């Protein structure tokens, strides 16, 4: 099974000015093809540093995928960096210049002389034509390592990865294996509690089991390597059953299932509809629930926190105004050392108050409050 590394190129990514979505997309694609991903690296627009990062990756991995730095400007350094890393010069490819001109013509534009830079690639590189953009990609094979340089524009990168790179990798490495992940979502329990209950399963080698904690939620990831999807499923299934048995009702869903979907389904099963009041949560609870209208009648958002008594009154009034069977209110109140989440739940069975202390970073408190609110609903 080949190993891979991803190098994302761009000073704007390194400095946090834009979010790196390419690495996430590539990581999932490589996983699905059964390729082990060892590292993800971000490097600024500097030829020497990019070349150094590539050379270091060549010592460890079979496949290196770079994204970004293939544009026409002087600060698009990937072509020169790859050439420097493998010890060759860049060469002008007239066929590439013709392709670039043809693509510009299809867009109703005329390329400038700057665009001619994109027709220079490392000597001996394999051209990967880009039918959805103007930046040609390329592949360099050197010894036991393959370097694949892709554009940084996500739409272009994803298209080339699916339609050119994956078929190439299957031919080059005779890919047969798959890596499949199954993620169980939990709420209402902490990471350390889960770790105590499933520590022996976390020691497994195939499939592996790992934890990822979020504000108010912990994910349990099961990852299997196998020769087929069916074999991977067979490895995952008994481990998933063991996890569900040990974690019980803390598990609310898997993979793409969300806590808000599960909460609204719980309401639908009773034939109840929901109205929400939130104060000081930034509208996050209302936004999460707005993805479904079947059981959700709307939310009223107050920018500042309110007292527990005010929250009860506001929730009851809004519930009655919307004609909902269930009213949910949530607010965050700071005290001297920590924050507290106050929840109000009104159902046909009566009114309940809940208080949840929170001692983490203040900026995470709204998300934590939202998860506790949704967990309360899914437990109805």
N, C-alpha and C positions, 0 to 999 in steps of 0.2 A: 504494500500500500504506500503510494508516494506521499511525501510530506510537502507542505507549502508554507510560504510566508507572503504577507500582503504589505506593500509599502505604499502609503498614501502620500502624494507629493503636493505641496502647496503651503506657502507661508500663511495664507489666510486660514487654513485649517489648523496649522500648528499654533497660531495665536488665538484660536477660538472664535474667529470672526464668522466662520460658517461651520455647520455641523457636518461631520464626516458620515454620510449615509452609505457611501460606496463600500467601505470596509465591512459594514454589517451585511449588505447584500451579497458581497463576494464570499464572506464567511459561510453564510447559509448555503450558497450554491456549491461551494467546495465540500461542505459536510454532506450534502445530498448525493454527491458523486463518490463518496467514500474516500475523500482525500483528507489526510490529517493536517490541520492548520496549527502551526507551532507558534507563530508570532504575528502581530500587527504593529507596524511602525509608521510614524508620521515624520516626514522630513520637509524642511522648508525649501524654497526655490534656490538651491545652491548646488552647483554641479559636483563639487568635490565631496560634499557631505552625502549627496544621493549616491554617488559612486561607491563611497565607503560603505554605506548601508547595504547596497546590493552585493558587494564583495563579501561582507560578513554573512549575509543570508546564503550566498552560494556555498559557504563552508558547511551549512547546516541542513539545507533543504533541497529538494528535487525541483520544486516549482517556485518561481518568484513572480508575483503579479504586482505591477505598479499601476497606479491610476493618477492621471493628471500630468501637467507639464508638457503636453503635446501640441499646444497652441502655436500661433505664428509669431509671438512676441519674443523679445530678448530675454524675458524672465520665464520662458517655458523651456526648462533645461533637461528634460528627461532623455531626449535623443543623445545629447552629448554625454550625459552621465552614464547611460548604459554602455555606450561605446568606450568610455574611459574605464569602466569597471571590467570589461572583457578584453581590453587592450587592443582595440581596433580604432580606425578613423570612421567618421561618418562619410557616406557617399551619396551623391546626387542621383536620384532615380527619375529619369524622364517620364516613365510610365506613371509614377505617382503624381507628378506635376500635371499630367494630362487628366488623371482622375480628379484631382482637386479642382482644376478648371471646369471639368464637366459638372461636378457637383455644384459649384457656384452658379453655373449657367442654369441649372435646374431651379435654383433658388432665385433666379432673376438678378444675380449680382455678378460683379467682376472682381476676381481676386487681386490683391495688391502684391507688390514684390515681397512684402513680409511673409505672405502665405507660401512663397517658394521655399522658405525654411522647412516647411512641413514635408517637402519632398526629399529631405536629407534624413537618412536613417543609418544605423550602424552597418558596416560592411558585412555582407552575407546574411543579413536579417531576412526573415520571411515576412512579406507584407500581408497585413490583415486589412482588406478594404473596408472602409466605413461607409455604408450606404445611407446612414441616417445623420451624418454630420460631415464636417470638413477636415477633421484631424485623423489621418491614417494611423492605425495601430501597427505593431510589428511584434515578431517573436524572434528571439535569439537563442539558438541552441549551442551550448558550450559544454563539452565534457559530459558530465552526468546531470547538468542543470539546465533548466529551461526558463528564460526570462520573457515574460509577456507584458508588453507595455500597452495600456489601454487609456482611452481619453478619460478626463475627469468629469465630463458631463454625465450625470447618472443615466439618462435615457440612452445615450450612445454606449456607455459602458455595459449596461445590462443587455442591450441588443447584441453587441459583439460577443459578450460572454456566452449567451445562450446559443447563438447561431454559428459562431466560428470557433471560439476557444474551447468550449466543452467537447464538441466533436473532435477537435485536434487532440485534446488531452486523452480522450478515449483511445484514439489511434496510437498516440505516442507512448502511453503507459499501460495500454491494454487493461483499462479499468474494468474490474469485475465486481468490486465490493461496494457496499453502501454504508453510510453512517446515518442512523435514524435517531431522532430525539423525541421523547415524550415528556411533556411538562405538566405536572400536577400543580394546581394553584390552591393555596390554603389561606384562610383568614381566621382571625381570632386566636392565633397561637404564635409564640415567638420562635425565632430561629434556634435558640438554645434548647427549648423544649423538644422541638422536632429532632434535633441532633441527638438528644438523649434517647429518643425512641427508635431511631433508625441507624444508629452509629455502625452497626454490623453491616448494613446494606451499603453504606458509604465506602466500605472497604472492598467491595466487589471490583473485579477488573474488567469484566464484560458480561453484562452492561455495567457502566459506571453510574453512580448516583451522586448528585451534588445539590447544594442549596444556594439559592439566591434570594437575599432578603431585600424587601422594598418597604416603604412606609405603610404599615398596617397589613402587609401581605408577605408571605414567603412562598417561593416557587421551589418545587422539588423536580430536578431534571434527571431523567433516565436516558442514557445514551448507549446505543448498541452498535457494534460493528459486525457485519455479516456479509455473505455473498449475495443476498437478495433481500428485498423488502419483507418477504414472508418469513425468512429466517430471523431478521431483526425483530419483527413483531413477536415471534416465538420466544426470543430472549427477553424482551421487554415485559411481556404479559404477566409471568409469575411474579416479577418484582413489583409491577404496578399493583397487583392484587395484594401483595404483602404490605405495601405502603398504605393502600386504602384501608386495609384492615386495622393497621396500627394507628392511623391518623383519624379515622372515622369521619365525623361530620365536619372536621376542620377542612377537609378537601371539598372545595365547592365546584371545581371544574378542571378541564384539561385543555392544553394547547391554546386554541383561539377563543375559548369561552371566557367571558368576562364576568366580573362580580355583579355588574349592573344587569346583565342579561339574566343571570341566575336569580337575582332579587326580584326582577319584574315577572319572571316565570312563576315564582312562588306566589306572587299576588294574583296572577292570572288563574292559577289553579284553584284559588278560593273565590274567584269572581270579583275581586276587589280592585279598586282603582286608587291611585296615589296622588297626593298633592304635597309639595315640599316647600319648606321655608328654611333658608340658610342665612346666617349672619356672620360676616367676617371670614368666609371661606373663599371669597373671590369668584363665586359663581361656578365652582368646580363640580359640586354635586348636581346642580341643575344641568350642566353640560353633559355629564356622564349619563344621566337618565334620559336626556332628550334624544338619544339614539333610538328609542322605541316609544311609540305613542299608544300602544295597545292598552297598557295599564297605567300610563303616566299622563296626568292631566295638567301638569305644569308646575313651575316653581317660582317663588318670589324671593328675590335676592336683596339682602341688605348689606351695604358695604362694611358697616362697623358691627362689632359684637354687641349682643344684648344680654340682659340678665336672664336667668332661668325662668323667672316669672313672666317676663316679657315674651320670651320664646314660646312658652305654653300658650299665651293669649294670642300671639300672632299665628301660630300654627293652627289652633282651633278655628280662628276666624277665616283663614285661607282655605282650610279643609272644607268648611261649610260653604264658602263662596264658590268653590269648584265642584261641590257635590261629590266629594270623594269619600270612600269608606275608610281610607287610611290617610293620616296626616303625619308627616315626619318633619321635625325641626332640629337643626344643628347649629351650634355656635361654639366659638373658642374664647375662653376667658383666661387672661394671664393672672397668675398670682405672684408672690415674691420670688419663688425659685423655679416654677415650672408653669406650664399651661394646662388648662383643663378643657376637655371637650364635653359639652352638655348636649344631650340628645333628648328629644321629646317624641314619643310614639303614641299616636291616638289610633285605636282600632275599634271595631264594633264591640270588642271585649273590655274597653276602658282606656285610661290614660296611664302611661308609664314614663318615669324619668330615669335617665342613665347618666352617670358621670364617669369619664375615663381620663385619668391623669396622663399627661404627656411631658416627657423630659428631654426630647430630642431637639434638633435644630428648629428654631421657630419657623423657618421658611417651609419645612416639611409638614408642619402641623395641619394645614388644610387637607392635604392628601391623606394623612393619617385619619383625620376626622371623617373624610368621605368614605374610606374603606370600612370604618366602624359603623357608619350609618347604613351602608349597603349590606354589611354582614348582618346587621340587626333585621333588615327586611327579609333577607333570604332565610332567616331562621323562623319566620312566621309559620 
